[in-house]
Amino acid sequence: MDTEITRIFKAKKDIREFDYFYKKYFPRINNFVFHRVYDEDVKNEIVSNVFFKAMKKLNKFRIFDVNNVTFSSWLYRIAVNEINQYFRNNKRSQKIENMCKHNYLKSSEKEDIKSISFETVKDHMLNLPVDDQNLITLRYFEKLSYQELAEIFKKSEGALKVKLHRALNKLRDLLNKELIHEKSGKFITQY
């Protein structure tokens, strides 16, 4: 980490040093954005904006911040803001990968949930708030710790655990309603 702090100081003086951060964090930010937008062109545009803004605002990054925000958390925060801005501007729905692989479903629901298609899960994710979708993506697809999430969302770890639990419960409830419709033969997709 000390090496990274040294590199931040160097990059603040010579922007060419920023290349180190781009090479180091591009795969992670790229992956996160992809899991949020599922469109290659949009992903490329957002990732480009993230690194451009980070480079442009590097002097505003406070290394010895009282909250001890890491550089990676700062980049993720920029990415979250860019994704949110994209969806606000385009009023498009958001999609996230299949959530069934997580162990937040009751065992009786796990068998039923296998019958739900990937598209159905993605469609139901559209009903979750943007912050819930970002939180789920960062936690489960990017494998960020609760500490890192706390830095990104500027909330306590406990608050984020509660928020994540509630978001997963909302998704489970939506999927359970889908199962009830399928089992009763009254399956109707409403949009």
FISE-364521 format. One record per residue: residue in three letters; x, y negated, z negated of N, C-alpha, C in turn. Coordinates in pm, whole numbers, plus 50000, padded with zeros to 5 digits. Atoms other than C-alpha are relative to their C-alpha. Layout:
// residues N
> ALA; X; Y; Z; X; Y; Z; X; Y; Z
...
END
This chain:
// residues 191
> MET; 50082; 50119; 50000; 50000; 50000; 50000; 50086; 49875; 50000
> ASP; 49911; 50116; 50000; 50289; 49765; 49930; 50048; 49967; 50140
> THR; 49959; 50021; 49862; 50401; 49815; 50288; 49891; 49927; 50076
> GLU; 50111; 50066; 49932; 50055; 49712; 50405; 49991; 49853; 49959
> ILE; 50002; 50138; 50047; 50066; 49398; 50191; 50110; 49920; 50070
> THR; 49889; 50065; 49930; 50404; 49312; 50341; 49963; 49973; 50145
> ARG; 50040; 50015; 49860; 50264; 49368; 50689; 49893; 49892; 50016
> ILE; 50103; 50106; 49994; 49967; 49141; 50613; 50068; 49863; 49996
> PHE; 49926; 50127; 50006; 50205; 48862; 50513; 50068; 49971; 50134
> LYS; 49933; 50019; 49872; 50403; 48917; 50835; 49900; 49963; 50109
> ALA; 50102; 50026; 49897; 50086; 48923; 51047; 49941; 49861; 49987
> LYS; 50051; 50136; 50019; 49971; 48596; 50893; 50095; 49898; 50062
> LYS; 49901; 50090; 49942; 50293; 48438; 51019; 50019; 50023; 50150
> ASP; 49980; 49964; 49859; 50322; 48623; 51351; 49890; 50098; 50040
> ILE; 50119; 49921; 49966; 49998; 48753; 51502; 50034; 50129; 50074
> ARG; 49960; 49876; 49933; 50191; 49013; 51704; 50013; 50116; 49903
> GLU; 49990; 49897; 50104; 50235; 49201; 51376; 49865; 50065; 49972
> PHE; 50134; 49947; 50020; 49858; 49256; 51374; 49980; 50133; 50074
> ASP; 50007; 49877; 49921; 49913; 49536; 51626; 50007; 50124; 49911
> TYR; 49991; 49889; 50095; 50006; 49766; 51334; 49861; 50035; 49945
> PHE; 50133; 49978; 50059; 49659; 49721; 51181; 49901; 50052; 50105
> TYR; 50086; 49954; 49892; 49488; 49767; 51513; 50023; 50149; 50025
> LYS; 49968; 49859; 49975; 49666; 50098; 51574; 49958; 50088; 49882
> LYS; 50033; 49921; 50119; 49607; 50215; 51218; 49849; 50016; 49980
> TYR; 50142; 49999; 50035; 49239; 50125; 51180; 49904; 50014; 50117
> PHE; 50089; 49988; 49884; 49104; 50139; 51534; 49921; 50131; 50000
> PRO; 50078; 49875; 49995; 49009; 50511; 51519; 49887; 50003; 49898
> ARG; 50102; 49997; 50105; 48819; 50469; 51192; 49885; 49905; 50031
> ILE; 50104; 50099; 49970; 48633; 50153; 51293; 49923; 50043; 50125
> ASN; 50063; 49953; 49877; 48563; 50293; 51639; 49900; 50112; 49970
> ASN; 50086; 49888; 50037; 48416; 50611; 51490; 49876; 49950; 49925
> PHE; 50113; 50055; 50078; 48200; 50419; 51242; 49901; 49930; 50091
> VAL; 50090; 50074; 49910; 48059; 50190; 51509; 49927; 50095; 50093
> PHE; 50066; 49903; 49912; 47989; 50483; 51740; 49883; 50067; 49930
> HIS; 50107; 49934; 50076; 47784; 50652; 51469; 49881; 49907; 49973
> ARG; 50109; 50096; 50022; 47572; 50338; 51445; 49930; 49961; 50128
> VAL; 50064; 50053; 49879; 47507; 50242; 51806; 49981; 50104; 50111
> TYR; 50014; 49894; 49901; 47551; 50557; 52022; 49998; 49951; 50144
> ASP; 49990; 50052; 49864; 47625; 50350; 52328; 50145; 49957; 50019
> GLU; 49856; 50022; 49981; 47981; 50346; 52461; 50034; 49853; 50026
> ASP; 49971; 50140; 49967; 47968; 49994; 52607; 49978; 49908; 49880
> VAL; 50031; 50082; 50118; 47806; 49843; 52299; 50105; 50025; 49892
> LYS; 49897; 49966; 50099; 48050; 50028; 52074; 50130; 49927; 50031
> ASN; 49874; 50065; 49961; 48347; 49895; 52269; 49994; 49849; 49974
> GLU; 50015; 50143; 50022; 48213; 49541; 52251; 50006; 49966; 49850
> ILE; 50001; 50027; 50144; 48149; 49557; 51876; 50138; 50022; 49939
> VAL; 49866; 49972; 50055; 48486; 49716; 51797; 50097; 49889; 50042
> SER; 49916; 50110; 49953; 48656; 49453; 52008; 49976; 49874; 49918
> ASN; 50036; 50117; 50081; 48470; 49180; 51819; 50055; 50012; 49857
> VAL; 49951; 49979; 50137; 48567; 49333; 51484; 50148; 49963; 49992
> PHE; 49856; 50025; 50007; 48940; 49324; 51559; 50034; 49857; 50040
> PHE; 49978; 50139; 49963; 48920; 48986; 51728; 49973; 49909; 49880
> LYS; 50033; 50083; 50116; 48747; 48835; 51423; 50100; 50021; 49887
> ALA; 49901; 49973; 50104; 48988; 49007; 51186; 50131; 49927; 50029
> MET; 49877; 50068; 49962; 49283; 48871; 51378; 49985; 49848; 49984
> LYS; 50026; 50143; 50006; 49128; 48526; 51399; 49990; 49949; 49856
> LYS; 50024; 50042; 50139; 49040; 48516; 51028; 50099; 50063; 49902
> LEU; 49901; 49934; 50086; 49346; 48698; 50896; 50049; 49908; 49889
> ASN; 49954; 50093; 50103; 49455; 48385; 50710; 49900; 49985; 49886
> LYS; 50101; 50009; 50105; 49129; 48399; 50514; 49996; 50125; 49912
> PHE; 49995; 49879; 50082; 49198; 48753; 50390; 50090; 49974; 49880
> ARG; 49926; 50025; 50124; 49306; 48722; 50028; 50056; 50131; 49947
> ILE; 49931; 49877; 50042; 49561; 48985; 49938; 49983; 50025; 49851
> PHE; 50008; 49983; 50144; 49548; 48925; 49567; 49866; 49950; 49947
> ASP; 50137; 50036; 50036; 49171; 48879; 49546; 49967; 50061; 49864
> VAL; 50038; 49949; 50132; 49019; 48922; 49201; 49923; 50132; 50012
> ASN; 50077; 49877; 49980; 48798; 49199; 49345; 50085; 50112; 50060
> ASN; 49908; 49902; 49943; 49103; 49381; 49490; 49944; 50068; 50125
> VAL; 50054; 49947; 49875; 48941; 49424; 49830; 50116; 50043; 50089
> THR; 49895; 49950; 49912; 49156; 49640; 50054; 49978; 49948; 50142
> PHE; 50009; 50045; 49862; 49228; 49551; 50414; 49898; 50084; 50077
> SER; 50096; 49914; 49930; 49030; 49853; 50537; 49857; 49966; 49961
> SER; 50135; 50039; 50043; 48728; 49751; 50329; 49959; 49869; 50065
> TRP; 50028; 50128; 49936; 48754; 49401; 50473; 49961; 50023; 50146
> LEU; 50033; 49968; 49861; 48755; 49545; 50827; 49861; 50064; 50011
> TYR; 50133; 49938; 49998; 48454; 49765; 50751; 49891; 49896; 49975
> ARG; 50098; 50105; 50027; 48272; 49462; 50612; 49973; 49919; 50129
> ILE; 50017; 50070; 49873; 48335; 49280; 50940; 49920; 50087; 50097
> ALA; 50072; 49908; 49910; 48215; 49588; 51132; 49852; 50008; 49964
> VAL; 50140; 49995; 50044; 47896; 49613; 50924; 49928; 49872; 50044
> ASN; 50062; 50127; 49960; 47826; 49245; 50988; 49979; 49992; 50150
> GLU; 50012; 50002; 49853; 47889; 49282; 51362; 49887; 50093; 50047
> ILE; 50107; 49906; 49964; 47659; 49585; 51385; 49865; 49940; 49965
> ASN; 50126; 50063; 50041; 47387; 49406; 51191; 49963; 49887; 50094
> GLN; 50025; 50110; 49907; 47424; 49104; 51416; 49955; 50051; 50136
> TYR; 50039; 49941; 49872; 47401; 49320; 51726; 49853; 50042; 49997
> PHE; 50138; 49954; 50007; 47075; 49477; 51611; 49902; 49884; 49981
> ARG; 50087; 50118; 50014; 46931; 49143; 51505; 49983; 49932; 50135
> ASN; 50006; 50068; 49871; 47016; 48991; 51841; 49924; 50079; 50105
> ASN; 50061; 49917; 49897; 46892; 49282; 52047; 49870; 50065; 49957
> LYS; 50123; 49941; 50055; 46608; 49394; 51822; 49983; 50144; 50045
> ARG; 50002; 49859; 49963; 46701; 49749; 51905; 49999; 50086; 49876
> SER; 50002; 49905; 50110; 46645; 50047; 51684; 50137; 50061; 49985
> GLN; 49871; 49941; 50028; 46940; 50216; 51521; 49988; 50152; 49992
> LYS; 49999; 49855; 50005; 47037; 50580; 51543; 50120; 50046; 49920
> ILE; 49891; 49943; 50078; 47247; 50794; 51311; 49998; 50151; 50020
> GLU; 49987; 49857; 49982; 47375; 51150; 51341; 49908; 50080; 49906
> ASN; 50083; 49907; 50075; 47187; 51448; 51201; 50035; 50001; 49852
> MET; 49976; 50006; 50144; 47145; 51416; 50826; 49976; 50134; 49931
> CYS; 50036; 49871; 50059; 47043; 51777; 50771; 50118; 50070; 49935
> LYS; 49885; 49930; 50054; 47398; 51885; 50693; 50029; 49964; 49855
> HIS; 49977; 50042; 50137; 47385; 51704; 50359; 49911; 50079; 49905
> ASN; 50070; 49915; 50095; 47274; 51892; 50054; 49904; 49923; 49911
> TYR; 50095; 50076; 50078; 47010; 51645; 49942; 49858; 50050; 50018
> LEU; 50132; 49943; 49980; 46720; 51862; 50051; 49981; 50116; 49904
> LYS; 50032; 49887; 50086; 46547; 52109; 49823; 50013; 50127; 50082
> SER; 49973; 49876; 49925; 46617; 52473; 49913; 49881; 50042; 50086
> SER; 50116; 49964; 49919; 46259; 52531; 50034; 49989; 49914; 50125
> GLU; 50006; 50091; 49886; 46295; 52230; 50263; 50110; 50031; 50101
> LYS; 49888; 49975; 49911; 46626; 52347; 50408; 49961; 50092; 50115
> GLU; 50043; 49910; 49893; 46465; 52631; 50604; 49908; 49928; 50097
> ASP; 50094; 50074; 49915; 46185; 52408; 50732; 50072; 49896; 50084
> ILE; 49933; 50110; 49934; 46423; 52131; 50823; 50075; 50046; 50124
> LYS; 49929; 49947; 49883; 46608; 52357; 51066; 49913; 49996; 50125
> SER; 50090; 50001; 49885; 46299; 52353; 51287; 49982; 49860; 50059
> ILE; 50013; 50137; 49951; 46315; 51974; 51323; 50116; 49972; 50095
> SER; 49897; 50026; 49900; 46504; 51863; 51631; 50089; 49884; 49958
> PHE; 49905; 50108; 50023; 46804; 51636; 51626; 49937; 49866; 50035
> GLU; 50066; 50124; 49957; 46602; 51374; 51814; 49899; 49953; 49896
> THR; 50098; 50036; 50102; 46333; 51382; 51546; 50068; 49935; 49881
> VAL; 49927; 50057; 50113; 46586; 51315; 51272; 50047; 49859; 50037
> LYS; 49954; 50133; 49957; 46736; 51027; 51471; 49884; 49902; 50005
> ASP; 50117; 50089; 49992; 46390; 50884; 51537; 49953; 49956; 49861
> HIS; 50044; 50035; 50135; 46304; 50896; 51168; 50099; 49908; 49929
> MET; 49901; 50090; 50058; 46627; 50721; 51080; 49969; 49855; 50036
> LEU; 50036; 50136; 49957; 46488; 50421; 51267; 49913; 49929; 49896
> ASN; 50089; 50057; 50100; 46246; 50372; 50981; 50071; 49957; 49872
> LEU; 49924; 50042; 50118; 46521; 50318; 50726; 50055; 49860; 50021
> PRO; 49940; 50134; 49988; 46650; 49968; 50652; 50144; 50009; 50051
> VAL; 49866; 50006; 49940; 46972; 49866; 50828; 50107; 50030; 49896
> ASP; 49897; 49976; 50103; 47173; 49860; 50504; 50006; 50147; 49960
> ASP; 50001; 49857; 50033; 47062; 50216; 50424; 50071; 50080; 50107
> GLN; 49934; 49929; 49891; 47175; 50333; 50765; 50152; 49977; 49997
> ASN; 49857; 50029; 50011; 47512; 50159; 50725; 50062; 50077; 49884
> LEU; 49950; 49932; 50119; 47557; 50304; 50378; 50015; 50150; 50025
> ILE; 49995; 49856; 49971; 47475; 50660; 50490; 50113; 50031; 50097
> THR; 49895; 49977; 49900; 47706; 50634; 50789; 50139; 49988; 49939
> LEU; 49868; 50019; 50061; 48000; 50499; 50590; 50032; 50110; 49899
> ARG; 49976; 49900; 50104; 47958; 50750; 50309; 50022; 50139; 50059
> TYR; 49995; 49861; 49954; 47899; 51069; 50507; 50076; 50021; 50130
> PHE; 49927; 49981; 49875; 48052; 51013; 50849; 50141; 49946; 49990
> GLU; 49867; 50058; 50017; 48342; 50793; 50752; 50067; 50048; 49873
> LYS; 49946; 49940; 50123; 48388; 50972; 50419; 50063; 49898; 49905
> LEU; 49947; 50102; 50089; 48445; 50649; 50228; 49957; 50030; 49856
> SER; 50031; 49981; 50141; 48456; 50661; 49850; 49899; 49894; 49955
> TYR; 50093; 50099; 50053; 48203; 50478; 49637; 50073; 49869; 49967
> GLN; 49922; 50121; 50028; 48479; 50237; 49538; 50016; 49917; 50127
> GLU; 49987; 50072; 49874; 48541; 50148; 49902; 49866; 49940; 50043
> LEU; 50133; 50051; 49965; 48167; 50112; 49961; 49965; 49878; 49916
> ALA; 50027; 50113; 50089; 48143; 49881; 49661; 50071; 49874; 50052
> GLU; 49927; 50114; 49945; 48409; 49657; 49817; 49932; 49947; 50126
> ILE; 50062; 50039; 49873; 48233; 49655; 50154; 49866; 49931; 49978
> PHE; 50134; 50053; 50021; 47881; 49592; 50026; 49992; 49898; 49887
> LYS; 49993; 50096; 50111; 47992; 49375; 49733; 49895; 50030; 49893
> LYS; 50090; 49953; 50104; 47789; 49582; 49486; 50075; 50100; 49913
> SER; 49934; 49903; 50088; 47875; 49809; 49197; 49984; 50142; 50055
> GLU; 50007; 49861; 49957; 47942; 50178; 49255; 49867; 50062; 49958
> GLY; 50126; 49944; 50051; 47642; 50268; 49041; 49880; 49955; 50084
> ALA; 50110; 50052; 49918; 47411; 50044; 49242; 49997; 50067; 50137
> LEU; 49995; 49936; 49869; 47531; 50201; 49566; 49958; 50147; 49993
> LYS; 50044; 49861; 50015; 47480; 50555; 49435; 49848; 50007; 49994
> VAL; 50146; 50005; 50009; 47122; 50465; 49347; 49940; 49969; 50137
> LYS; 50050; 50040; 49867; 47069; 50297; 49686; 50011; 50116; 50099
> LEU; 49980; 49886; 49911; 47211; 50598; 49871; 49899; 50111; 49968
> HIS; 50095; 49897; 50041; 46998; 50840; 49671; 49859; 49965; 50048
> ARG; 50133; 50043; 49956; 46685; 50638; 49748; 49987; 50009; 50152
> ALA; 50004; 49994; 49853; 46773; 50616; 50118; 49984; 50144; 50048
> LEU; 50011; 49859; 49961; 46819; 50992; 50143; 49863; 50056; 49962
> ASN; 50135; 49958; 50037; 46492; 51046; 49957; 49897; 49950; 50100
> LYS; 50092; 50055; 49898; 46314; 50817; 50206; 50006; 50085; 50126
> LEU; 49984; 49918; 49881; 46456; 51020; 50492; 49936; 50137; 49980
> ARG; 50060; 49870; 50030; 46356; 51345; 50327; 49849; 49993; 50006
> ASP; 50145; 50016; 49998; 46003; 51216; 50277; 49947; 49987; 50143
> LEU; 50041; 50015; 49860; 45980; 51111; 50642; 50004; 50134; 50073
> LEU; 49988; 49870; 49935; 46101; 51452; 50755; 49895; 50098; 49948
> ASN; 50105; 49914; 50055; 45858; 51629; 50520; 49866; 49970; 50064
> LYS; 50125; 50038; 49933; 45570; 51434; 50673; 49997; 50059; 50141
> GLU; 49988; 49943; 49866; 45693; 51548; 51013; 49970; 50149; 49996
> LEU; 50023; 49857; 50013; 45693; 51910; 50896; 49852; 50030; 49977
> ILE; 50143; 49980; 50026; 45338; 51880; 50766; 49921; 49987; 50129
> HIS; 50068; 50018; 49872; 45224; 51748; 51104; 50025; 50118; 50094
> GLU; 49968; 49888; 49912; 45406; 52027; 51289; 49928; 50126; 49957
> LYS; 50062; 49879; 50051; 45271; 52301; 51064; 49848; 49999; 50018
> SER; 50145; 50008; 49987; 44915; 52175; 51087; 49957; 49994; 50147
> GLY; 50032; 50005; 49859; 44937; 52157; 51466; 49953; 49863; 50045
> LYS; 50046; 50135; 49968; 44859; 51787; 51458; 50118; 49908; 50024
> PHE; 49878; 50077; 49980; 45203; 51673; 51557; 49976; 49890; 50103
> ILE; 50012; 50116; 49912; 45181; 51325; 51703; 50113; 49907; 49965
> THR; 49891; 50095; 50025; 45482; 51102; 51740; 49945; 49860; 50018
> GLN; 50050; 50137; 49993; 45394; 50742; 51663; 50117; 49905; 50008
> TYR; 49894; 50101; 49985; 45610; 50453; 51779; 49938; 49866; 50012
END
